[in-house]
Amino acid sequence: MKAKTAIVGGGLMGTTIAWHLAQRTDGLREAVVVCEKGEIGSGASGRSSAVLSQIHADIKLAGMARDSLKFYAGFEGRSGRSIGFQPCGVVTLPGKLTPEERARFLEQEAAYEAIGIRLELLDAEGLRRRVPGIAVDSDAVAVFEPDAGFLDPERAMAAISALARDTGAVLRTGCEVDEVLIEGGRVVGLETAQGRVETNQVVVAAGPWARSFLSRHGVELPLRLLRTHQHHVARPKQCADGTAGSCPADPTDLSQTWIRGFGSQHVGREVLERDLAERFMDENEERPRHPVIVDREHGVLVRCEPARDRTRVHDIAKRHSEDVADPEVEASSTSHSFDAWARAALERRLPGYRGLATVGSDVSWENHAPDDLPIIGEVEGAEGLWVVTGFGPRGYEFAPSIGEGMAQLLSGRPVSAFDPQRFTPSRFQVRREDAPAGRRAGAR
Ligand SMILES: Cc1cc2nc3c(=O)[nH]c(=O)nc-3n(C[C@H](O)[C@H](O)[C@H](O)COP(=O)(O)OP(=O)(O)OC[C@H]3O[C@@H](n4cnc5c(N)ncnc54)[C@H](O)[C@@H]3O)c2cc1C
């Protein structure tokens, strides 16, 4: 098969790039092919918390996250496909702050508002109003993002891959890429489990596998691969006794209270997009019992998932994460010590969860570059070899911008969706001296 562009990996990044690129190319003459070794979304993307917050230390990244959130908010209305977008709001608790940090924290609202991100700074009383029953000290502060929320990663992957196919991209599953063929320092093709693909443009979007895959080709990315854990607790069913404070105050209106409360503050296009998003959701589907809680003090992210009838607790402090060389290693289950720690952190912040059953656990992998920025761009010394990886725990927040920007880059157009210099692989020394740059096509 001949392809204009071949993508290694059918996760969020590979399928999003394929979708954006296919919109700009003639699928018959310039095929875009995704080769996925397993099923679409079977890597980190299908196991993600997929929370969409816009709070970033770097205001430019916050702008990318803002663009992505707008994109997802209007997605279902535009495409007719559900991605399970839940605009339940995100509360970020920064933890203990020094007086100087607290003053800086309270000043940030203006910077975010200047780029169109709505924030509410909350004190302890405001927090208790937003999240009834939350346990916080009297001097607590937090940020509430009323427009933010999360996606259902499985639905999102199904929707994005269907749109990629609809626009002409070819998505091959069970198609492991064994080797990128490089001749005279230029990409000439791929060797896959389903035969050879002739192409001059290869994008490695292999997520946690990117480091080892590229290393086999003489490209050393300084990525840290972390095996991270998630603990799942039954969702609170009701708040009849008033102690399950993570629920809305009125237990007779659990499915609507939160969303109505948030939605009534919106005006203009955003209201329309939100209304549309809600209409496209199954009307019997319940809403989250509370906003997403990003609790930096206790090191957990808490996300209530009506679609799975559970609440997910994710170790954002990485206290229980381990460095691994390979994603396949010990992928089975989390440790008892993590489960006990996650449960304690959850109950300290949201005592309404006390006594609710543990309903499972999960592990997945995150890729981190030393500067915690993604690595996106063409590899020096291997023309036509592109890499898109290193998103840590925030790939969903950036994916629409990355898809758009990569399609611009690969078509040789000016890039408006992000600053390519910021993410370039050449900020690290990645090509080994002994890189097999002269490997002949067909040589194995
Ligand atoms: C526990 C957890 C929670 C997270 N929470 C959030 C969050 O709240 N918000 C947020 O924005 N982001 C979050 N993320 C991050 C986000 O999920 C990831 O950044 C994103 O899913 C990465 O997508 P990807 O396409 O790069 O990788 P992946 O989804 O891992 O896709 C890579 C694909 O490549 C395939 N592959 C690998 N090698 C080969 C090969 N040789 N041939 C063919 N195919 C190959 C794999 O099978 C895999 O499907 C979280 C991540 C984790 C792990």
The ligand as an SDF file (V2000), in Angstrom:
LIG
                    3D

 53 58  0  0  0  0  0  0  0  0999 V2000
   -4.4400    7.3040   34.3340 C   0  0  0  0  0  0  0  0  0  0  0  0
   -4.4280    8.4380   33.3520 C   0  0  0  0  0  0  0  0  0  0  0  0
   -5.2750    9.5060   33.5470 C   0  0  0  0  0  0  0  0  0  0  0  0
   -5.2630   10.5740   32.6660 C   0  0  0  0  0  0  0  0  0  0  0  0
   -6.0880   11.6170   32.8660 N   0  0  0  0  0  0  0  0  0  0  0  0
   -6.1110   12.6330   31.9830 C   0  0  0  0  0  0  0  0  0  0  0  0
   -6.9850   13.7340   32.1940 C   0  0  0  0  0  0  0  0  0  0  0  0
   -7.7160   13.7860   33.1780 O   0  0  0  0  0  0  0  0  0  0  0  0
   -6.9900   14.7440   31.2710 N   0  0  0  0  0  0  0  0  0  0  0  0
   -6.1820   14.7120   30.1510 C   0  0  0  0  0  0  0  0  0  0  0  0
   -6.2280   15.6550   29.3600 O   0  0  0  0  0  0  0  0  0  0  0  0
   -5.3390   13.6720   29.9430 N   0  0  0  0  0  0  0  0  0  0  0  0
   -5.2890   12.6490   30.8260 C   0  0  0  0  0  0  0  0  0  0  0  0
   -4.4260   11.6130   30.6370 N   0  0  0  0  0  0  0  0  0  0  0  0
   -3.4960   11.6630   29.4980 C   0  0  0  0  0  0  0  0  0  0  0  0
   -4.1180   11.1840   28.1990 C   0  0  0  0  0  0  0  0  0  0  0  0
   -4.9820   10.1050   28.4350 O   0  0  0  0  0  0  0  0  0  0  0  0
   -2.9810   10.7780   27.2840 C   0  0  0  0  0  0  0  0  0  0  0  0
   -2.1110   11.8810   27.1340 O   0  0  0  0  0  0  0  0  0  0  0  0
   -3.4650   10.3760   25.8980 C   0  0  0  0  0  0  0  0  0  0  0  0
   -4.4580    9.3940   25.9850 O   0  0  0  0  0  0  0  0  0  0  0  0
   -2.2810    9.8620   25.0900 C   0  0  0  0  0  0  0  0  0  0  0  0
   -2.7470    9.4730   23.8300 O   0  0  0  0  0  0  0  0  0  0  0  0
   -1.7460    8.8040   22.8130 P   0  0  0  0  0  0  0  0  0  0  0  0
   -2.4930    8.6270   21.5470 O   0  0  0  0  0  0  0  0  0  0  0  0
   -0.4830    9.6070   22.7850 O   0  0  0  0  0  0  0  0  0  0  0  0
   -1.3320    7.4100   23.4830 O   0  0  0  0  0  0  0  0  0  0  0  0
   -2.1160    6.0150   23.5690 P   0  0  0  0  0  0  0  0  0  0  0  0
   -3.5530    6.1860   23.8300 O   0  0  0  0  0  0  0  0  0  0  0  0
   -1.3770    5.1440   24.5230 O   0  0  0  0  0  0  0  0  0  0  0  0
   -1.9970    5.4390   22.1190 O   0  0  0  0  0  0  0  0  0  0  0  0
   -0.8250    4.8650   21.6110 C   0  0  0  0  0  0  0  0  0  0  0  0
   -1.2420    3.6850   20.7480 C   0  0  0  0  0  0  0  0  0  0  0  0
   -0.1220    3.2290   20.0210 O   0  0  0  0  0  0  0  0  0  0  0  0
   -0.2580    1.8370   19.8490 C   0  0  0  0  0  0  0  0  0  0  0  0
    1.0570    1.3000   19.4970 N   0  0  0  0  0  0  0  0  0  0  0  0
    2.1740    1.3100   20.2730 C   0  0  0  0  0  0  0  0  0  0  0  0
    3.1970    0.7610   19.6070 N   0  0  0  0  0  0  0  0  0  0  0  0
    2.7300    0.4000   18.3820 C   0  0  0  0  0  0  0  0  0  0  0  0
    3.3200   -0.2060   17.2430 C   0  0  0  0  0  0  0  0  0  0  0  0
    4.6140   -0.5780   17.2090 N   0  0  0  0  0  0  0  0  0  0  0  0
    2.5380   -0.4460   16.1590 N   0  0  0  0  0  0  0  0  0  0  0  0
    1.2310   -0.0760   16.1520 C   0  0  0  0  0  0  0  0  0  0  0  0
    0.6230    0.4990   17.2150 N   0  0  0  0  0  0  0  0  0  0  0  0
    1.3650    0.7610   18.3040 C   0  0  0  0  0  0  0  0  0  0  0  0
   -0.7940    1.3740   21.2060 C   0  0  0  0  0  0  0  0  0  0  0  0
   -1.4180    0.1150   21.1010 O   0  0  0  0  0  0  0  0  0  0  0  0
   -1.7430    2.5060   21.5740 C   0  0  0  0  0  0  0  0  0  0  0  0
   -3.0900    2.2290   21.2120 O   0  0  0  0  0  0  0  0  0  0  0  0
   -4.3970   10.5520   31.5250 C   0  0  0  0  0  0  0  0  0  0  0  0
   -3.5560    9.4480   31.3240 C   0  0  0  0  0  0  0  0  0  0  0  0
   -3.5630    8.4220   32.2330 C   0  0  0  0  0  0  0  0  0  0  0  0
   -2.6410    7.2680   32.0130 C   0  0  0  0  0  0  0  0  0  0  0  0
  1  2  1  0
  2  3  1  0
  2 52  2  0
  3  4  2  0
  4  5  1  0
  4 50  1  0
  5  6  2  0
  6  7  1  0
  6 13  1  0
  7  8  2  0
  7  9  1  0
  9 10  1  0
 10 11  2  0
 10 12  1  0
 12 13  2  0
 13 14  1  0
 14 15  1  0
 14 50  1  0
 15 16  1  0
 16 17  1  0
 16 18  1  0
 18 19  1  0
 18 20  1  0
 20 21  1  0
 20 22  1  0
 22 23  1  0
 23 24  1  0
 24 25  2  0
 24 26  1  0
 24 27  1  0
 27 28  1  0
 28 29  2  0
 28 30  1  0
 28 31  1  0
 31 32  1  0
 32 33  1  0
 33 34  1  0
 33 48  1  0
 34 35  1  0
 35 36  1  0
 35 46  1  0
 36 37  1  0
 36 45  1  0
 37 38  2  0
 38 39  1  0
 39 40  1  0
 39 45  2  0
 40 41  1  0
 40 42  2  0
 42 43  1  0
 43 44  2  0
 44 45  1  0
 46 47  1  0
 46 48  1  0
 48 49  1  0
 50 51  2  0
 51 52  1  0
 52 53  1  0
M  END
$$$$
